[in-house]
Amino acid sequence: MKFGRRIKDSRYSEWADEYVNYSALKKQIKNNLPWTDTAEAEFLVSLRAELEKCENFQRQKAQEVTSRIETLEKEVVSLVAKASAEDSSDDDSDTHPDHRSPRDAEEGVHDHHDDGGSDDDDDDEDDAMHDEDTDHMSLDEIEERFKELEEEVAVLVADVHDLALFTKLNFTGFMKIVKKHDKLTGFALKPSFNKDFLEKHPFYKMNYDPVIVKLSKLFDLVRTRGHPVEGDSAAGGSQNAFVRSTTKYWVHEENIVPLKLNILKQLPVLVFDPNKEFSIKDSAITSIYYDNEDLELYLGRLEKTEGAEAIRMRWYGDVDGKVVFVERKTHREDWTGEKSVKERFTIKEDKLNDFCAGRYTMDAEFDEMVKKGKKTEKEVAGMKQLADEIQYAIITRKLQPVMRSFYNRTAFQLPGNASVRISLDTELTLVREDNFDGVERTGGNWRRTDFGIDHPFPTVKPADKDLFPYGVLEVKLATRVGEEPPQWIRDLVNSHLVEAVPKFSKFIHGCATLLPERVDLVPFWLPQMEQDIRKAPTARSRVLIERPVSAPHSADSQSVPLSPAISADGPSYHEPVSEGEDDEYLVSASAFNEDAMLRLPADVQAEAKAAREHRERALLESKNDAKGDDYKRPAAKQYRKGLRVDPLVPANRFDNSVSAFDAKLKAAAEQSDDDELEEVEEEEPDNRVELTREFHAPAGKRISIPIRIEPKVVFAAERTFLKWSHMAVLLSTVSIVLINFVPADDTVGFVAAGCFTFTALLAVAYSGIMYALRILRIRKRLAVDYHDPYGPTILCFTLIASMMVNLVLRVRAL
């Protein structure tokens, strides 16, 4: 699909004038060929104007959303206060004869809709009028207003979603128009475009986290009628008789904002300090992972060996924090009956170097906690043991800082309730901290100090950092035994927004990518990094952001309703298809099952079918008329692929689409100049979505496949060996009986005894070798076939041969 048409079909109709005018920029290029310096200067002016337009609209819309959130939040607080007052007045109504009845609903409930204006006086006047109108409201009127607020909040959610897609679509448009400019004009604009244009107008770098946090708080206030769930944000609640499960997913950067908005509709954003204004650095988490030159901890975590440990130093926020968490994660296999645990304690940042060197212990600080009553003696005893074990491991195993992970985390959870906890880590970056290559990066310190949390860390060498391209979603569930996860969780993890990657580890990924010369075994997900994880949204997807159909349009839209689903001047709104994605799946599916999929009126369905048949007949005729190399032109290929009428568009556009198709078909037959070739935009092979199930390890590497080894596997190998040994003992018993009870001159008896002895020795040797091989493979966690298709057959044939030799010799001796 041509991007000019794609942006027209994908944009939100109310903001149509604010998108990049891609068609105008493309015409400006084509109408001024051959290109001159004057044309270049005029194009740069136009390009900069489009950038400024997109940037100004995005900033204005973000401020409008933020202002609207604050206004609605104040109204919610006011409604809650009025509801409490109304309850009190109802209780005291019998003792207050002069109590006045509230106004009717038509007078008491006042619609609130932001007109997007900038006149503060008008806003103050509207607020005053609203306060006057809502001074006296009944409980029913207050509840009705809350229902209206739910729709208004849903509109805000859709606005943030559409604003994120607005950024994505415009950024793609600018990159494509610059690429087209360089291709057609011969002038190189792309090398300087980022520095001279995008850095001065970084609309594509907008961080929506502050808006999402405020929107989540408002959503929770409205949903709970001003009484959100309270509790300790760090508490886990009572979790007895619960089944805990953790799964991890990758999230493409284009799906991060839609994913957050979908989650906040079910769970609020977890804020540890609700009294503090949210800032970006509040979500920053940094960890320093320790290991030695042999990467013992890396291999242990990768192979999931019993008791494998990960030791890290973690802090939250900026690098100027004074408190660091010393953590140890221990992996436990399920068959042990124990659970994998994460233990930690806090230490002052200036004491950490001495702690790692063994010159400082935590005993005094822990004892002080007991004196102050913060911890019990039993708890402190466990903390002392943990600190001693971590310190001993660092010293004896020669652990040192190896890898740093940085990311911004958005957590979703009800405070004090850990039954459902979802965290989304974005801007994940892995940075080397080791000195294995002779480069001293930490200077003997417990961490590097040459950079902070300024993602993407421009002061760090590219070879020392890995900018992970995806977000990492982690879903933690604690469901009761036999209880299914919530339906919205299942819809979310099965949607197009996420890609499941079980057992993903930031530490393992960092070592595998940044220390290739020291790593021979790589995780199974590493080859998957070369694939595109984006998926087309399905027709049954339940996680799409939708606007309330009853929501009124904003003041700046005169006739177009806010809900694009009922827009009369364009197709229904859908998520823009990214560069290189193939969106013909929708057309192909609808062609085979229009009645079931489209749910259109009968006349519209008939019109769609007629249009498609007309298209196919014309396409067949064009194939038959094509001769020589004309049909092999890129334009003809594109017409073969793209001349399709989309039956999803409103019915009043079918005639126009068919007419446009006929005109293009005639133009394709008559026109073959370069201008027509450039009009067609074919998909770039490098950006095409590719799905594959076959992965190959990098040269010289092996892929570590997650294999679960339980004791019964080892016991099965031992049991098989004992069965073979038992059979060998029986055969050796037969041979001993023959030797002892046959006459000394009976040659046949001695030959038979020798055959059975050979069979017994063969069985013992073969079973012993197979047992040793299986145990070695189990210890190495090799994903090979442990079935033995030949051994039992060979044993049976050998036993039968021994018996036949005995029988034949005995018969011949008679």
N, C-alpha and C positions, 0 to 999 in steps of 0.2 A: 504494500500500500504506500502511496506517495505520502510523505510527511505533511505536505500542505493540506491534504484532505484529512489526514489522521488528526491533526491538531484542531481542525474545524469540527470533527465528529466527537472528539474527546473532551473538549473544553466545556466548562460550566457556562451555560448560556448567559447568566447574569453578569459574568465577568468577561464576556467575549471581547470587549474593546481593550482589555488590559493585557491580553496575551501578546506575545511577540508576533508582529505582522510578518510572518514567514513568507507569504506569497509576495508581498510588496518588495521585500529585500531580494527575493529571487528574481523578480522581474527587473529590479534595478540592475542586477548583475547582467542579465541576458540582453537588456535593451541598450547597454553601453559597451558591448563588445565591438571591435577590439578594445581592450582595457587600456586606460591612460592614467597618468598621475592625477589628473583632475577627477576622473571617475572614482579613483581610489579614495581621494580625500572626501568626496561627497558620500561614498559608501560608509566610510568610517564615522562620519557625522550621523548618518541614519542609524548605524549599528549602535552607537553610543546612546542615541535618543531612545531606542527600544530598550536598551539595558536600564536606563534611568526610569523609564515608564514602569517596567516590571518591578524594579527595586522599590520605587515609591509606593506602588500599589500594595506590594507585600508588606512593607512597613506600616502603611496606613491600616491595612486590614488586620494585621496583628495587634496594633494598638486598639483598634475598634473592638476586637474580640476580648482583649484584656479588660478594657473599660466596661464592656457589657458584663463580663464575669463578676467584676467588683460590684456593679450596680445590683445584679441579681442576688449576690451574696448578702448585701445589706438588706434587700427586701426579704430574703428568707429569714434572716435574724429578726426582722421586724414582725413578720408573720408569726414566728414562733412565740415572740413576746405577746402578741395580741391573742394567740390561742391560749396561752397560759392565763392571761387576764380574763378571757372569756370564760374559762373553766372556773376561775375564782368568782366571777360575777354570777355564774349560774348557781354556785354553791350558796352564795349570799343573797340570792334573789328573793327568798321568802322573808328575810329580815330587812329588805330595802324596798319599801313601796314605791320610792321615786325612781326605781331602776328603769331606764329607757330601753326599749326593744331595738335591736340593730336594724339597719336599713335593709331594703330589699336587695336581692342578689345583683340586680341590674345596676344599682347604685354603688354597691359595696365592692364589687369585683371590677377592677379597672385593668384593661388590657395594657401590657407594657411591650413596646416594640421599639428598638433603637433605630432611629432614622439615619444614623451614620453622620449626622451633622456635626459641626465644630463650634457652634455658638453655645458657650458655657451658660449664658444668661437664660437661654431657652431651656437648657437641660435643667437648671436650678428651678425654673418656673414649673416644668413638667414634674419634677420630683416633689415640689411643694403641693401641686395639685393632687398628685398620687397619694401623698401622706394624708391630705385632707379627706380624700375619698375613702381611704382604708382605715380611718380612725375607728370606725365601728363596723366590724364584720362578724357575722356568725361563724360558728365552726364549720358549717357546710360551705359557706362562701370561702373560708380559708382553705378548705380541702380542694374546692374547685380551682382556686388560684394556684395551689401546688400542682395540680394536674396540668394547668397551663404552663407553669414553669418547667415541668418535665419536657414538654414539647420545645420550649425555647432553648433549654439546655441541649436537647437533641439537635437543634439547628446549629448551635455553637459547635458541637462535636463535628457535624458535617462540614461546617466552615473551616475548622482546623484541618480536617481530612482533605478537603478540596484545595486548601491553601498549600498543603504539602505536595499534592499532585500538580498544582499550578507551578510550583518550583521545578518539579521534575520535568514537566512537559516543556517549559520555557528553556531550561538549561539544555535539554536535548536539541531544541530548535536552534539555539545559538551555536552549539557545536556543529550541527549539520550545515548551517548556512556558511560558517567559516570554512568548513571542509569543501563545500561546493564552490565557494569563492576562490580558494586556492587551486581547485581543479580546473576551473574555466578561465580564470584571468591570468594565471601564471605568476601572480603576486603571492608571496608567502606571508600570510597573516597569522596562521595558526601558531608559529613559534612565539610570537609576541602577544598573542591574544590574552593569555592568562595574566601576564604581568601588567599589560597596559589597559586592560578592560575589566576582567573578572575580579582582580584584586581591588580595583577601585569601586566596583559595584558587586560586592560579594553576596548577592541575594540568595544564592544557592547554599550558603553556609549557615543559614538561619537555624538556630537551635530552638526547637519547639518544646523542650522539656519544662521550662518555667510555665508556659501556657498550659501544658498538659497537667502539671501538678495543681495549678489553680482550678482548672476545669474538673479535675478529679474531686477536689474538695467540694466544689459547688455541686457536682453530680451526687456526691454522697449526702450532702446536706438536704438536697431536694428529695432524694430517694428515701431518706430516713426521717423526713419531715423535721429537720433541724436537730435530730438527736442521733448523731453518728455513734457507731460502736466505739467505746473507749476501752483502753487497756494498755498494758506495757507493750511497746512496739517490739521489744526484743523477746517477749515471752512466747513460749510455745503452747501454753495451755495444757490441759490434761490430755495426754496422748496414750493412755493405757488401752490395750486391746485394739490398737490401730495397726493397719498395714501401710508401711511407708514405701513410697516409690519415687524415684527421681529420674526424669528423662530430660535430654538436652536436644536442642534444635538449632539450626542455623537460620538466620533471617536476613534476606537480601536487604540492602540499604533502602531500596524503594518501598519495602513493606514495613519498615520500622515504625513510622508514624501511624499508618493504619492499624498495625498490630497493637500499639499502645492504646489507641482510641477504642479498639474492640475490647481490650481487657478492662479498661477503667469503667466500662458499662456494667461490669460484674463485680470488680474488686477495686477499692480505692488505692491510690498510690500511698505506699507506706512512708510516712514522714516521721523521723525519730524525734524531731524537735518542732512541733507544730507552732510554737510561739515565735519561731525565727523565720524571717523571709527567706524563701528558697533561692539559692544561687547555684550556679553550675558546679562549682568546686565541692558542693555538699555531696554530690553523687559520685565523686571520684574515689576509686579504690586502687591502691597500689600494693603489690606483693613482691617480695624478694625471695626467690626459691634457692635453697642451698643444696649442693651436691658436691661430689669429689671429681677428680680427673677421670675416673673410670665410669662416671655417671651411673653409679649403683642405684641411686634412688630413682633415676629416670627409668632404668630397665625394670626395676621392681614394680613401679607403678604401671608401666606399659604392659608387662606380662601378667599383672594382677596376681602376683605371688602372695601367698598367705603371710600376713604381717608386714607387707610392703609399706614404707613410710614416706611421707612428704613433709619436709620441714620448711617453713616460710616465716618471714617477718612481714606483717601487714599493718598498714595504717590507712586512715580514712581522711579525705580532704586533701589540703595542700601539703607540701613537703615540710612546712614549718611546724607541724604537729609535734607535741612533746611526748605523746604516748604511742607506743608501738605494741602490737599484739604478736606474741611469739606463739605460733600454732604448729601442731603436729597432727597430721591426718594418717590414720592407720587403717589399712585395708584388711578386712576379715572375710574369709570365705563363708558361704552360708552353712556349709556342713559343720562348721565349728560350733554353731549355736550362738555365736556372737555377732554383733553388728559393727560395721565400719564406723569409726568414731573420729570426731574432730575435737581436740582438746587445746586449750590456749590459756595464756595468762598475759597480763600487761607488764610492761617494763618501761622505764624512762629512756628516752632516746639516747641521752648522754651516757647511760650505763651499758648500752648494748655491746659495744666493742669489748669492754672488760668481761662481760658475761660470756661472749663467744670465745674469748681467750682463756677462760677459767679463772680469771683474777677476781671475779665478783659473783656472789651467790645471792639468791632471792630470799634467803631465810629470814633476814631481819625485816624486810618489807612485809612478808607474809605474817610474821609474828605480830607486827603492828596492827594488821587487820583484825586479829583476834582480840587485841586489847581494845580496839575501837568498836568491837561488836559487829563488824561488817561480815565476818566469816566465822564459822565454827572451827573448832580444833580439828575435827575430822576433815572438813573441806580443805583446810590449810595443809594438812598432812598429804592429801592427794595432790595439791598444787606444788608442794615441795618435791614430791616424787617426780612429778612431770617435769619440773624445771631441771632437776638433777639428771634425769634421763636424756633430755634434749641437749643439755650442756655436755654430757658424757659422749653422746653421739657425735656432736660437732667436733670435739677434740680428738676422739679415737678414730673416727672415720675420715678425719681431715676434710670436713665439709667447709665450703666457702660459697660466697654468693655467685650464682651462675646465671640466673635468668630473672628478669623483672617483667611483671605483667601489669598493665595499666588499662583501666576501662571506667566508663561512667555507667553506674547501675541505677536502673529504675525498678523498684520492688513494688509488687502489688500484694496486699495482704490485709485482712481484718486485724486490727490491733488485738493482741492477746489470743489470737486464734490461728494456729499454724496448720489447720486441716488442708488449706489450699494456699500455697505460696508460690508466686511466679516472679521471676527476676529476669530482666532483659539487660544484657551488658552490651554497650555500644562503644565505638571508637577503641576497640581492643587493640593494644599494641604490645608486642614482645620485644624486649631490649636485652642485649647481652650485658652481663655483669662480671664475667669471668676474665681470667688472664691466661687462658690455656694457650693462646697463640703468641704469648710473650708481650702483649700489650696490656699495660697496667691500667685498668679502667676504674677501679675503686680506690686506688692509692692506699691500700691496707685498711680502708674503712669497711663497715658492714654493708655499704651500698654506694652507688655512684652519687655524686653531688653536682654534676655538671649540667643538669636539667631538672625541670620540675614536672608540672602537669599540663604544660602548654602543648597539647596534641596539635599537630602530628610530630612534635619534637624536632624542629628544624636544625637544632644544634647537634643532633646525634647523627653519626655517619650512616648512610643508607645500608651499609653492610652490617651494621650493629643493631638494626631494628627491622621488625616485620610488622607492617600495618595489616592487620587481619581484615579482609574485605567484608565480613558479615557481622551481624549482631549475633549474640549467643543467648538463646532463650532457655531457661531452666524451669521446669515445672515440678514442684514438689507436692505430692499428695499424701495425706494421711487419712485414708478411708477405713471405715470399720470393716471387720471381716465379713466378706460376702457382699459388701456394698459397692455399687458401680460408681465411677467418677461422675461428676456433674456433666450433663449433656453439653453445656457450653464449652467445657474443657475438651470433650471429644470432638466437637465441631471445630474448635480452634486448632488442635494438633493435626486434624485431618484436612485442613484447608490448604489453599495455595500459598498461604503466607509463610509457612515454615517448612523446613527440611530436616527430618529426623537424623541425628548423628549420635547414636548411643555411646556413652562412655567418653565423650569428648573431654579433653583436658588441655587447659591453657599452657601448663608447664610442659607437658609432653609435646605439644605442637611447637612451642618455642624452641625446644632443644632439637627437634627433628628438622626445623627449617633453618635455624641460625648456627647449628653445630654439625653440618653434614659430614665433616671430616672425622668426627668422633662417633657418629651414629651409624650403625649398620642395620639396625632394626627400626622401622618406621611404623607409625600407627596406620590403621587401615583406612582412615579418612584422608590421608595426605594426597593420594592420587585423585580424590574427588575434588580437590581444590581447582583442578583444571576444567571442571564442568560448570555449566550454568545451572544454578539451583532454582531459577525462576520457573514458576508453573502458571499456566493459564487458569484463571478462576473458573470453576465449574458452575453449571446452571443450578446445582443444588447447594451451592455454598451458602452458609448461614452466617457468615462473619463479615459480610459487606456492610459498609457504613451507608445508611439510608436516611434521607430527610423525611420528616413527618409529612404525609400528603396534605394534612390540614393546615400545615404551617403557612402563614401569610408571607407574601413577598416583601422584601425590603423596600425602603422608600426610593432608592435609586433605580429601581426597576419598575417601569411604568405599567407594562402589560404582561411581562413574562413572569409566571409563577415561580416561587422559590424551588419547588420540587421539579427537577428536570425530567422526572418520569412522565409529567403531563405537559411538557413543553411542546409548543406547536411549531416551533421554527427549527427543530433539529431532533436528532435521535435521542433516545434515552441515555442518560449519563452512565458511563462506565469508566473503569480505571484505564488510563491511557496505556496503550501497548508500547513497551520500551523499544528502543532502537534494536533492530535485529530480530524481534520476536515475530513469529508467524501467527497471524490472527485468522487464518483461513479455517481453523477448526470450527469456528462458529458458523460460517457459511456452509461448510460441508455437512455439519450435523443437522442444520435446519433444513437442508435440501432433502434429507432422507426422512425427517420426522417433523414436518412443519406443524401439523395439527396438535401434536402432543407437546412440543417444545415451546412454540410461539404463543399459543393460546390467543390467537387473533380472531376477529370476527370472520365468518365464512366468506364474505365478499373480499376481504383483505387477503385471506389465504388463497383464494382463487386467483387474485391479481398477482400475488407473489409467485405462484406456480406458473402462471402464463408468462410472467417476465423472465423467469428462469429458463423455461422452454424456448422462448424467443432468443434468449442469449445463447443457449446451446446450439440452436439451429444456425444462427449467424456465425458462431465459432466454427462449426463444422464446415460451413461454406467457405469461410476464410482459409481453412486448412486445405480444402480441395483446390482452391484457386491459387494458392501460394506456389510459386515456381522458383527454382534456382536458389540463390542465397538470400533472396528477399525475406523468406520466411524465417531465416536463421538470425535476423537482426535482433538485437536486444529489445527493441521496441515491440516487435512481434511476439517475442517470448513473454514480455510483460503483459501484452494484451491477452495472450492465451491463459496466463495465470490470473490476471487481475480484473478482466472484464466480467464482473459479477455484480448483480443487483442484490443488495443486502435486504432481505425481506423483513428485517427488524426495524427499519426506519418507518416513520408514520406513513399512512396510506397516501396522503396527499403528495408524497415525494416520489412515488413509483413512476408516474408518468414522466417527471423530469429526469429520473434516473435512466429510464429506457431511452428517452430522447438523447440524453448525453452519451449513452452507450453507442447509439447509431452514429452520432456525429464523430465520436472518437474512432469508430471502426472505419468510417469513410476517410477520415484524416490519416489513419494508419496506412490505408491503401494508396493514398495519393502523395503522402509526404514522407520523405526519407532523409531529410537533412539532419545535421548535427543538433539543431535546436530541439527536434523531436526526440532524439536519443537522450538528451540531457533532461527532458521533462520526466522521463521514466526513472524512477529510483529503485534500483534492485537491491535486495537484501545483501548486506555485507557478510561474507562467509565467516569472518572472525567474530561477528556479533550474533551469529545465529544460535538459537537455543538448541543444545545438543543433549540428548538423553542417552545414557549408556549404562550397562550393568557390568561391563568388563573393565577392570582397572589393572594396570601394570605398575610394578614397583619401579622407582628410578634405577638407573644403572648402578649396579654394585650394592643395592639395598634389598632388604627383605621386608615384606609387609607383615606386621604383627596382627594376626587375626584373633579377636577376642574368643578365647576358649575357656570354658568353665570346667575345671578339674575337681571332682569330688572324690572322697575316699573310696566310694564303691567302684570307681574306675580301677583303682589300684588293686582292690580286693578281687575284682573280676579277673584281672591278669594273674593274680596269685592262684585263684581258684582253678583257672584253666591249666596252669602249670601243675598243680596238684592232681588234677584229673589225669593228665598225661603220665605223671609219675606213678599214679595208682595202676594204670594199665601196664606200664613197664615192669612194675613189681610182680604183677600177675604173670606176665610172660617169662620173667626171670625165674619165677617159682616153677613154671612148667619145665623150663630147661634144666633146673636143678633136680627136679623129680626124675626126669629122663636119665640124667647122668648117674644118679644114685641107684636106680632100680633096674636098668638094663644090664645084661651080661657084658663082661669086659670085651668079649669078641664080637659084640653086636655093633657093626659099623653103621648100620642104618640109624640106630638109636643115637649114636654120638653125632651123626650129621644133623639129625632133627634137632637135638639139643643145641647144637651150634647155631642153627638157623633162628631158633627162638631167642637165644642169647643175643645174636646180632640185632634182631628186631627190637628187643628190650633196650639195648644200648643206643640204638638209633633213635628210639622214642625219647629216651632221657636226654640225649645230646640235642636233638631238635627242639624239644620243649624248653630246655634251659636257654638255648640261644634265642628263641622267640620271646621268652619271658624277659631276658635282658634287653633286647631291642625295644620291646613295648614299654618297659619302665623308663628307658632313656628318652623315648619319644614323648612319653607322658610328662616327664620332668621338663623337657624342652617345649612342651605345649605345641607340638607339631600337629597341624591339621592334615593328617594322613589317614589312610584306610587301615584300621586295626583288625579287620577281618582276615582270617587265614583260610583261603579257599583250597590250598594244596596239602597242608600237613595231614589232616585226617584221612584224605584220600590215599596219600602215600603210605601211611601206617596200615590202612586196611589192605592195600595191595601187597605190602611186605608180609603182613600176617597170613594172608591167603597163600602167598607164594611159599612161605615156610611150611604151612600145612600140606600143600600140594607136593612139595619135595618129600616130606615125610611119608605121605600116602603112596607116591609113585615108587619110591625106593623100597618101601615095605612090600608092595605088591610084586615087584620084580624079584625080591628075595625069596618069595614063596616058591 
